[in-house]
Amino acid sequence: MTRSTLLQTVTVLLQNQSHVLKDARLLVAHACNCSLEDLRAHPERSVSSRTVSRAKAFGRKRAQDTPMAYILGYRDFFGRRFIVNKHVLIPRPETEHLVEEAVRLVSKNSSHHTLFLDIGTGSGAVAVTLAAETRQHVVATDTSRSALRVACKNARSLDVDTLVEYKHGSLLQPIKPSYLHGFDQVILLANLPYLTFELLEDSPREVVAYEPIQALVSDENDGLDLYREMLMECAARRRAFPQNTQILLEIDPRQALVAETMVQEILPHTTISILPDLAGHPRVVCLSDF
Ligand SMILES: C[S@@+](CC[C@H](N)C(=O)[O-])C[C@H]1O[C@@H](n2cnc3c(N)ncnc32)[C@H](O)[C@@H]1O
């Protein structure tokens, strides 16, 4: 069989999906271990029966809504390639806003030392990107050991393992006060689970059926309980943080008002702004002077 015939076979398997041709090309290139350019340039090349079986298996998985990132084993984020598997949330484009804002906040004074805290790191996409973009230190936490294993691999493959430290545990509990010593600035970022089961129902089947539920859903209340708990931990440890500390939280746009109220209750003296995503929806809650 040629690559071109295999592409037609996989395209038929994906008939009920959106982006049929794009996905079919990616899956066939992945099965052939070649680039998209090579696939396009040499459609006449013959493929082994093993490659045919692999491509069909990928096609059947996709037809059952398995996310492309889990089949391919990677997702690109902020211009870099991250390993992903079923234990981690697939990094989302909207989370790039959180990273952009954190990079913007890093003090321009070259003698300043900034520490990033990435709470709920998942694949490590945020932690690794911050280290790679700024060459500053990052401490990242997660309650999932399987996720932390993926995050460590990403730090190694993107060559920032000397800058990023991973800690297992809930919220700020693994962050010892001594970790903050010697830093003039701390930027705490969190993209913690913030959906309720009701909000989750609005998500596509490939999210609901395949992504880890403990990376998506927080509580039955308003989805913000993990953020509430984390901000209370910040308030209790206020003195351990330097004066120059900022907190950035990713939210669902439908939570903007309730998030603002939550912050005012827990950190009444903080300055709050909420940044929009590319669609203009409120997405990143920024807190300073807390
Ligand atoms: C929405 S995912 C975000 C992953 C990653 N930060 C990203 O933006 O792609 C949330 C992550 O928080 C972790 N998590 C859930 N509860 C946690 C807790 N109490 N403390 C720390 N991490 C937690 C989950 O295991 C999951 O990896």
The ligand as a Tripos MOL2 file, in Angstrom:
@<TRIPOS>MOLECULE
LIG
   27    29     1     0     0
SMALL
NO_CHARGES

@<TRIPOS>ATOM
      1 C1         -6.2190   22.3170   34.9220 C.3       1 LIG1
      2 S1         -4.8080   21.2690   35.1930 S.3       1 LIG1
      3 C2         -3.5590   22.4280   34.6910 C.3       1 LIG1
      4 C3         -2.2650   21.8440   34.2910 C.3       1 LIG1
      5 C4         -1.2260   22.8770   33.7900 C.3       1 LIG1
      6 N1         -0.9640   23.9030   34.7910 N.3       1 LIG1
      7 C5         -1.6930   23.5390   32.5130 C.2       1 LIG1
      8 O1         -2.0330   24.7330   32.5530 O.co2     1 LIG1
      9 O2         -1.7090   22.8950   31.4600 O.co2     1 LIG1
     10 C6         -4.7550   21.2930   36.9430 C.3       1 LIG1
     11 C7         -3.6430   20.4730   37.6260 C.3       1 LIG1
     12 O3         -3.7810   20.7050   39.0390 O.3       1 LIG1
     13 C8         -3.5440   19.4840   39.7350 C.3       1 LIG1
     14 N2         -4.2060   19.5720   41.0570 N.ar      1 LIG1
     15 C9         -5.4840   19.2830   41.3890 C.ar      1 LIG1
     16 N3         -5.6880   19.5210   42.6960 N.ar      1 LIG1
     17 C10        -4.5130   20.0070   43.1960 C.ar      1 LIG1
     18 C11        -4.0840   20.4550   44.4830 C.ar      1 LIG1
     19 N4         -4.9140   20.4560   45.5290 N.pl3     1 LIG1
     20 N5         -2.8090   20.8720   44.6200 N.ar      1 LIG1
     21 C12        -1.9450   20.8800   43.5620 C.ar      1 LIG1
     22 N6         -2.3020   20.4600   42.3210 N.ar      1 LIG1
     23 C13        -3.5620   20.0400   42.1470 C.ar      1 LIG1
     24 C14        -4.0960   18.4150   38.8160 C.3       1 LIG1
     25 O4         -3.5130   17.1540   39.1020 O.3       1 LIG1
     26 C15        -3.7240   18.9630   37.4420 C.3       1 LIG1
     27 O5         -2.4790   18.4690   37.0170 O.3       1 LIG1
@<TRIPOS>BOND
     1     1     2 1
     2     2     3 1
     3     2    10 1
     4     3     4 1
     5     4     5 1
     6     5     6 1
     7     5     7 1
     8     7     8 2
     9     7     9 1
    10    10    11 1
    11    11    12 1
    12    11    26 1
    13    12    13 1
    14    13    14 1
    15    13    24 1
    16    14    15 ar
    17    14    23 ar
    18    15    16 ar
    19    16    17 ar
    20    17    18 ar
    21    17    23 ar
    22    18    19 1
    23    18    20 ar
    24    20    21 ar
    25    21    22 ar
    26    22    23 ar
    27    24    25 1
    28    24    26 1
    29    26    27 1
@<TRIPOS>SUBSTRUCTURE
     1 LIG1         1 GROUP 0 **** ****
